[in-house]
Amino acid sequence: MAKGRPLLESGKRTKKIDARFTEDEYNLILSLEKSLGISKTELLRRRVLNNGGSIVINAKHLIQSLDDIFAEMGRIGNNINQLARHANTLNLRGALSPLIAEQFNVHFQKYLQLQTKLDISLRKVIRLAGKS
C-alpha cells in the first residue's frame, strides 16, 4: 500500500509560470507569506486568480482621457458662464424670454447630472486603481 498524498482525479496543476522579482518585491512576498501563513505559490495564485476579473488600468491612457474630459468640462463651463452673463444682461433690459431661461435651466440640469455621474465614475476608478 502506497503512502503519501492521494492522487488528484481532476484539477491537477501541471503548468508552471516563472517570474523574477526585485529584492524589495521578494522581501514583501516573504513578509506576506509569514504573516498570512501560506506559501509563496499559494499567495501569488490567490492574488492573481482572485483578482483575475479586475480591470487593469493603463495609467497613461487614463490620464490623457481625464485631461481631455476636464478640458471639455472647462470649455462647457466657460460657455455656461457666457450664456448666464448674456441672460443677465437681457434680463436687466427686460428682454429675456421665459422660454430661453427655461431651456437654459433644462440644459444646465443635464450638465450637472453628467458632472455628478463623472464624479461617481472617477471615484470608482480611483478605488479600483488603489486595489491593484
Biotite code that builds the C-alpha atoms (Angstrom):
import biotite.structure as struc

atoms = struc.array([
    struc.Atom([0.000, 0.000, 0.000], chain_id="A", res_id=1, res_name="MET", atom_name="CA", element="C"),
    struc.Atom([1.440, 3.364, -1.091], chain_id="A", res_id=2, res_name="ALA", atom_name="CA", element="C"),
    struc.Atom([1.705, 6.091, 1.489], chain_id="A", res_id=3, res_name="LYS", atom_name="CA", element="C"),
    struc.Atom([1.611, 9.821, 0.908], chain_id="A", res_id=4, res_name="GLY", atom_name="CA", element="C"),
    struc.Atom([-0.731, 12.278, -0.653], chain_id="A", res_id=5, res_name="ARG", atom_name="CA", element="C"),
    struc.Atom([-3.665, 10.815, -2.612], chain_id="A", res_id=6, res_name="PRO", atom_name="CA", element="C"),
    struc.Atom([-3.592, 11.318, -6.387], chain_id="A", res_id=7, res_name="LEU", atom_name="CA", element="C"),
    struc.Atom([-5.791, 14.065, -7.769], chain_id="A", res_id=8, res_name="LEU", atom_name="CA", element="C"),
    struc.Atom([-8.573, 12.850, -10.021], chain_id="A", res_id=9, res_name="GLU", atom_name="CA", element="C"),
    struc.Atom([-9.011, 16.282, -11.619], chain_id="A", res_id=10, res_name="SER", atom_name="CA", element="C"),
    struc.Atom([-7.614, 19.780, -11.256], chain_id="A", res_id=11, res_name="GLY", atom_name="CA", element="C"),
    struc.Atom([-4.010, 18.667, -11.224], chain_id="A", res_id=12, res_name="LYS", atom_name="CA", element="C"),
    struc.Atom([-1.681, 21.612, -11.632], chain_id="A", res_id=13, res_name="ARG", atom_name="CA", element="C"),
    struc.Atom([0.673, 20.824, -14.480], chain_id="A", res_id=14, res_name="THR", atom_name="CA", element="C"),
    struc.Atom([1.501, 24.297, -15.802], chain_id="A", res_id=15, res_name="LYS", atom_name="CA", element="C"),
    struc.Atom([4.250, 26.487, -14.375], chain_id="A", res_id=16, res_name="LYS", atom_name="CA", element="C"),
    struc.Atom([4.992, 30.191, -14.710], chain_id="A", res_id=17, res_name="ILE", atom_name="CA", element="C"),
    struc.Atom([8.362, 31.657, -13.760], chain_id="A", res_id=18, res_name="ASP", atom_name="CA", element="C"),
    struc.Atom([8.640, 35.239, -12.586], chain_id="A", res_id=19, res_name="ALA", atom_name="CA", element="C"),
    struc.Atom([11.516, 37.398, -11.431], chain_id="A", res_id=20, res_name="ARG", atom_name="CA", element="C"),
    struc.Atom([11.263, 39.938, -8.613], chain_id="A", res_id=21, res_name="PHE", atom_name="CA", element="C"),
    struc.Atom([13.433, 42.704, -7.249], chain_id="A", res_id=22, res_name="THR", atom_name="CA", element="C"),
    struc.Atom([14.899, 42.216, -3.804], chain_id="A", res_id=23, res_name="GLU", atom_name="CA", element="C"),
    struc.Atom([12.260, 44.536, -2.309], chain_id="A", res_id=24, res_name="ASP", atom_name="CA", element="C"),
    struc.Atom([9.408, 42.766, -4.103], chain_id="A", res_id=25, res_name="GLU", atom_name="CA", element="C"),
    struc.Atom([10.674, 39.373, -2.992], chain_id="A", res_id=26, res_name="TYR", atom_name="CA", element="C"),
    struc.Atom([11.031, 40.560, 0.616], chain_id="A", res_id=27, res_name="ASN", atom_name="CA", element="C"),
    struc.Atom([7.442, 41.824, 0.506], chain_id="A", res_id=28, res_name="LEU", atom_name="CA", element="C"),
    struc.Atom([6.278, 38.412, -0.718], chain_id="A", res_id=29, res_name="ILE", atom_name="CA", element="C"),
    struc.Atom([8.258, 36.694, 2.068], chain_id="A", res_id=30, res_name="LEU", atom_name="CA", element="C"),
    struc.Atom([6.717, 39.045, 4.620], chain_id="A", res_id=31, res_name="SER", atom_name="CA", element="C"),
    struc.Atom([3.200, 38.310, 3.336], chain_id="A", res_id=32, res_name="LEU", atom_name="CA", element="C"),
    struc.Atom([3.963, 34.594, 3.319], chain_id="A", res_id=33, res_name="GLU", atom_name="CA", element="C"),
    struc.Atom([4.911, 34.707, 7.010], chain_id="A", res_id=34, res_name="LYS", atom_name="CA", element="C"),
    struc.Atom([2.089, 36.989, 8.131], chain_id="A", res_id=35, res_name="SER", atom_name="CA", element="C"),
    struc.Atom([-0.622, 35.118, 6.209], chain_id="A", res_id=36, res_name="LEU", atom_name="CA", element="C"),
    struc.Atom([0.749, 31.651, 6.886], chain_id="A", res_id=37, res_name="GLY", atom_name="CA", element="C"),
    struc.Atom([0.515, 30.481, 3.273], chain_id="A", res_id=38, res_name="ILE", atom_name="CA", element="C"),
    struc.Atom([3.172, 29.551, 0.738], chain_id="A", res_id=39, res_name="SER", atom_name="CA", element="C"),
    struc.Atom([4.538, 31.992, -1.803], chain_id="A", res_id=40, res_name="LYS", atom_name="CA", element="C"),
    struc.Atom([2.927, 29.932, -4.563], chain_id="A", res_id=41, res_name="THR", atom_name="CA", element="C"),
    struc.Atom([-0.482, 29.976, -2.895], chain_id="A", res_id=42, res_name="GLU", atom_name="CA", element="C"),
    struc.Atom([-0.137, 33.692, -2.119], chain_id="A", res_id=43, res_name="LEU", atom_name="CA", element="C"),
    struc.Atom([0.598, 34.539, -5.764], chain_id="A", res_id=44, res_name="LEU", atom_name="CA", element="C"),
    struc.Atom([-2.076, 32.145, -7.045], chain_id="A", res_id=45, res_name="ARG", atom_name="CA", element="C"),
    struc.Atom([-4.740, 33.716, -4.821], chain_id="A", res_id=46, res_name="ARG", atom_name="CA", element="C"),
    struc.Atom([-3.667, 37.262, -5.641], chain_id="A", res_id=47, res_name="ARG", atom_name="CA", element="C"),
    struc.Atom([-3.684, 36.667, -9.395], chain_id="A", res_id=48, res_name="VAL", atom_name="CA", element="C"),
    struc.Atom([-6.708, 34.417, -9.693], chain_id="A", res_id=49, res_name="LEU", atom_name="CA", element="C"),
    struc.Atom([-8.937, 36.163, -7.145], chain_id="A", res_id=50, res_name="ASN", atom_name="CA", element="C"),
    struc.Atom([-8.352, 39.462, -8.926], chain_id="A", res_id=51, res_name="ASN", atom_name="CA", element="C"),
    struc.Atom([-8.347, 37.940, -12.409], chain_id="A", res_id=52, res_name="GLY", atom_name="CA", element="C"),
    struc.Atom([-11.532, 39.739, -13.360], chain_id="A", res_id=53, res_name="GLY", atom_name="CA", element="C"),
    struc.Atom([-10.234, 43.094, -12.238], chain_id="A", res_id=54, res_name="SER", atom_name="CA", element="C"),
    struc.Atom([-9.612, 45.758, -14.774], chain_id="A", res_id=55, res_name="ILE", atom_name="CA", element="C"),
    struc.Atom([-6.014, 46.632, -15.455], chain_id="A", res_id=56, res_name="VAL", atom_name="CA", element="C"),
    struc.Atom([-5.787, 50.367, -15.844], chain_id="A", res_id=57, res_name="ILE", atom_name="CA", element="C"),
    struc.Atom([-3.460, 51.926, -18.370], chain_id="A", res_id=58, res_name="ASN", atom_name="CA", element="C"),
    struc.Atom([-2.422, 54.984, -16.353], chain_id="A", res_id=59, res_name="ALA", atom_name="CA", element="C"),
    struc.Atom([-1.088, 56.925, -19.362], chain_id="A", res_id=60, res_name="LYS", atom_name="CA", element="C"),
    struc.Atom([-4.342, 56.421, -21.290], chain_id="A", res_id=61, res_name="HIS", atom_name="CA", element="C"),
    struc.Atom([-6.429, 57.249, -18.200], chain_id="A", res_id=62, res_name="LEU", atom_name="CA", element="C"),
    struc.Atom([-4.542, 60.495, -17.570], chain_id="A", res_id=63, res_name="ILE", atom_name="CA", element="C"),
    struc.Atom([-4.873, 61.543, -21.225], chain_id="A", res_id=64, res_name="GLN", atom_name="CA", element="C"),
    struc.Atom([-8.606, 60.759, -21.163], chain_id="A", res_id=65, res_name="SER", atom_name="CA", element="C"),
    struc.Atom([-9.060, 62.722, -17.939], chain_id="A", res_id=66, res_name="LEU", atom_name="CA", element="C"),
    struc.Atom([-7.136, 65.669, -19.406], chain_id="A", res_id=67, res_name="ASP", atom_name="CA", element="C"),
    struc.Atom([-9.451, 65.616, -22.434], chain_id="A", res_id=68, res_name="ASP", atom_name="CA", element="C"),
    struc.Atom([-12.575, 65.356, -20.257], chain_id="A", res_id=69, res_name="ILE", atom_name="CA", element="C"),
    struc.Atom([-11.524, 68.164, -17.939], chain_id="A", res_id=70, res_name="PHE", atom_name="CA", element="C"),
    struc.Atom([-10.565, 70.408, -20.869], chain_id="A", res_id=71, res_name="ALA", atom_name="CA", element="C"),
    struc.Atom([-14.018, 69.847, -22.364], chain_id="A", res_id=72, res_name="GLU", atom_name="CA", element="C"),
    struc.Atom([-15.662, 70.440, -18.980], chain_id="A", res_id=73, res_name="MET", atom_name="CA", element="C"),
    struc.Atom([-13.729, 73.716, -18.761], chain_id="A", res_id=74, res_name="GLY", atom_name="CA", element="C"),
    struc.Atom([-14.964, 74.795, -22.202], chain_id="A", res_id=75, res_name="ARG", atom_name="CA", element="C"),
    struc.Atom([-18.524, 73.888, -21.246], chain_id="A", res_id=76, res_name="ILE", atom_name="CA", element="C"),
    struc.Atom([-18.172, 75.860, -18.002], chain_id="A", res_id=77, res_name="GLY", atom_name="CA", element="C"),
    struc.Atom([-16.956, 78.903, -19.953], chain_id="A", res_id=78, res_name="ASN", atom_name="CA", element="C"),
    struc.Atom([-19.925, 78.612, -22.326], chain_id="A", res_id=79, res_name="ASN", atom_name="CA", element="C"),
    struc.Atom([-22.327, 78.372, -19.398], chain_id="A", res_id=80, res_name="ILE", atom_name="CA", element="C"),
    struc.Atom([-20.795, 81.480, -17.812], chain_id="A", res_id=81, res_name="ASN", atom_name="CA", element="C"),
    struc.Atom([-21.081, 83.410, -21.083], chain_id="A", res_id=82, res_name="GLN", atom_name="CA", element="C"),
    struc.Atom([-24.698, 82.339, -21.528], chain_id="A", res_id=83, res_name="LEU", atom_name="CA", element="C"),
    struc.Atom([-25.546, 83.260, -17.938], chain_id="A", res_id=84, res_name="ALA", atom_name="CA", element="C"),
    struc.Atom([-23.875, 86.668, -18.320], chain_id="A", res_id=85, res_name="ARG", atom_name="CA", element="C"),
    struc.Atom([-25.798, 87.295, -21.561], chain_id="A", res_id=86, res_name="HIS", atom_name="CA", element="C"),
    struc.Atom([-29.052, 86.148, -19.940], chain_id="A", res_id=87, res_name="ALA", atom_name="CA", element="C"),
    struc.Atom([-28.489, 88.515, -17.006], chain_id="A", res_id=88, res_name="ASN", atom_name="CA", element="C"),
    struc.Atom([-27.883, 91.406, -19.414], chain_id="A", res_id=89, res_name="THR", atom_name="CA", element="C"),
    struc.Atom([-31.101, 90.587, -21.295], chain_id="A", res_id=90, res_name="LEU", atom_name="CA", element="C"),
    struc.Atom([-32.989, 90.206, -18.027], chain_id="A", res_id=91, res_name="ASN", atom_name="CA", element="C"),
    struc.Atom([-31.865, 93.669, -16.866], chain_id="A", res_id=92, res_name="LEU", atom_name="CA", element="C"),
    struc.Atom([-33.201, 95.105, -20.148], chain_id="A", res_id=93, res_name="ARG", atom_name="CA", element="C"),
    struc.Atom([-36.462, 93.175, -19.718], chain_id="A", res_id=94, res_name="GLY", atom_name="CA", element="C"),
    struc.Atom([-35.757, 91.281, -22.951], chain_id="A", res_id=95, res_name="ALA", atom_name="CA", element="C"),
    struc.Atom([-35.163, 87.788, -21.564], chain_id="A", res_id=96, res_name="LEU", atom_name="CA", element="C"),
    struc.Atom([-37.697, 85.303, -22.851], chain_id="A", res_id=97, res_name="SER", atom_name="CA", element="C"),
    struc.Atom([-39.006, 82.943, -20.164], chain_id="A", res_id=98, res_name="PRO", atom_name="CA", element="C"),
    struc.Atom([-38.715, 80.122, -22.727], chain_id="A", res_id=99, res_name="LEU", atom_name="CA", element="C"),
    struc.Atom([-34.977, 80.784, -23.141], chain_id="A", res_id=100, res_name="ILE", atom_name="CA", element="C"),
    struc.Atom([-34.476, 80.822, -19.353], chain_id="A", res_id=101, res_name="ALA", atom_name="CA", element="C"),
    struc.Atom([-36.409, 77.558, -19.047], chain_id="A", res_id=102, res_name="GLU", atom_name="CA", element="C"),
    struc.Atom([-34.358, 75.878, -21.791], chain_id="A", res_id=103, res_name="GLN", atom_name="CA", element="C"),
    struc.Atom([-31.138, 77.091, -20.191], chain_id="A", res_id=104, res_name="PHE", atom_name="CA", element="C"),
    struc.Atom([-32.187, 75.605, -16.852], chain_id="A", res_id=105, res_name="ASN", atom_name="CA", element="C"),
    struc.Atom([-33.006, 72.244, -18.500], chain_id="A", res_id=106, res_name="VAL", atom_name="CA", element="C"),
    struc.Atom([-29.599, 72.087, -20.194], chain_id="A", res_id=107, res_name="HIS", atom_name="CA", element="C"),
    struc.Atom([-27.814, 73.228, -17.052], chain_id="A", res_id=108, res_name="PHE", atom_name="CA", element="C"),
    struc.Atom([-29.532, 70.478, -15.027], chain_id="A", res_id=109, res_name="GLN", atom_name="CA", element="C"),
    struc.Atom([-28.389, 67.879, -17.594], chain_id="A", res_id=110, res_name="LYS", atom_name="CA", element="C"),
    struc.Atom([-24.850, 69.247, -17.316], chain_id="A", res_id=111, res_name="TYR", atom_name="CA", element="C"),
    struc.Atom([-24.942, 68.971, -13.518], chain_id="A", res_id=112, res_name="LEU", atom_name="CA", element="C"),
    struc.Atom([-26.246, 65.383, -13.731], chain_id="A", res_id=113, res_name="GLN", atom_name="CA", element="C"),
    struc.Atom([-23.445, 64.426, -16.127], chain_id="A", res_id=114, res_name="LEU", atom_name="CA", element="C"),
    struc.Atom([-20.906, 66.086, -13.876], chain_id="A", res_id=115, res_name="GLN", atom_name="CA", element="C"),
    struc.Atom([-22.221, 64.043, -10.924], chain_id="A", res_id=116, res_name="THR", atom_name="CA", element="C"),
    struc.Atom([-22.028, 60.805, -12.960], chain_id="A", res_id=117, res_name="LYS", atom_name="CA", element="C"),
    struc.Atom([-18.463, 61.673, -13.963], chain_id="A", res_id=118, res_name="LEU", atom_name="CA", element="C"),
    struc.Atom([-17.551, 62.277, -10.328], chain_id="A", res_id=119, res_name="ASP", atom_name="CA", element="C"),
    struc.Atom([-19.011, 58.889, -9.296], chain_id="A", res_id=120, res_name="ILE", atom_name="CA", element="C"),
    struc.Atom([-17.198, 57.117, -12.143], chain_id="A", res_id=121, res_name="SER", atom_name="CA", element="C"),
    struc.Atom([-13.881, 58.744, -11.274], chain_id="A", res_id=122, res_name="LEU", atom_name="CA", element="C"),
    struc.Atom([-14.238, 57.711, -7.634], chain_id="A", res_id=123, res_name="ARG", atom_name="CA", element="C"),
    struc.Atom([-14.838, 54.102, -8.754], chain_id="A", res_id=124, res_name="LYS", atom_name="CA", element="C"),
    struc.Atom([-11.751, 54.184, -10.980], chain_id="A", res_id=125, res_name="VAL", atom_name="CA", element="C"),
    struc.Atom([-9.654, 55.616, -8.168], chain_id="A", res_id=126, res_name="ILE", atom_name="CA", element="C"),
    struc.Atom([-10.871, 52.902, -5.780], chain_id="A", res_id=127, res_name="ARG", atom_name="CA", element="C"),
    struc.Atom([-10.119, 50.181, -8.340], chain_id="A", res_id=128, res_name="LEU", atom_name="CA", element="C"),
    struc.Atom([-6.670, 51.610, -9.021], chain_id="A", res_id=129, res_name="ALA", atom_name="CA", element="C"),
    struc.Atom([-5.963, 51.621, -5.293], chain_id="A", res_id=130, res_name="GLY", atom_name="CA", element="C"),
    struc.Atom([-6.751, 47.903, -5.046], chain_id="A", res_id=131, res_name="LYS", atom_name="CA", element="C"),
    struc.Atom([-4.215, 46.831, -7.644], chain_id="A", res_id=132, res_name="SER", atom_name="CA", element="C"),
])
